[in-house]
Amino acid sequence: MEKQHTRNPSSDSSPSPAELHRTDADVEDDSVKQLGECSSLYLSLQDCLVNTNRNWKQCQKEVQALKACSDHKRMKQ
C-alpha cells in the first residue's frame, strides 16, 4: 500500500513570492542608492521586468535609458 503525502499550506516553511521579493528589495536597497541619479531608471527597469514576466525585449526603452544615464555619469567623472 502506497503512503499518500498531503501538504498542509499553513505548515509549509518556504517563503511566499512576496516575502522573497521583499527580501530582494532590502538587499538591493544599498546597491540602488549607489546608482545615485540613475536609481529611478533602474527601479523603472525592474518594474518593467516584473510587469512583463522578465521579458527584456519589452523593456528596451528602460534598458536604454539606464544605459544612457550610466554612460553620462561615467563621462562626468
Sequence and secondary structure as in RCSB ss.txt:
>XXXX:A:sequence
MEKQHTRNPSSDSSPSPAELHRTDADVEDDSVKQLGECSSLYLSLQDCLVNTNRNWKQCQKEVQALKACSDHKRM
KQ
>XXXX:A:secstr
        GGG  S  HHHHHHHHHHHHHHHHHHTGGGHHHHHHHHHHHHHTTS GGGGHHHHHHHHHHHHHHHH
H 
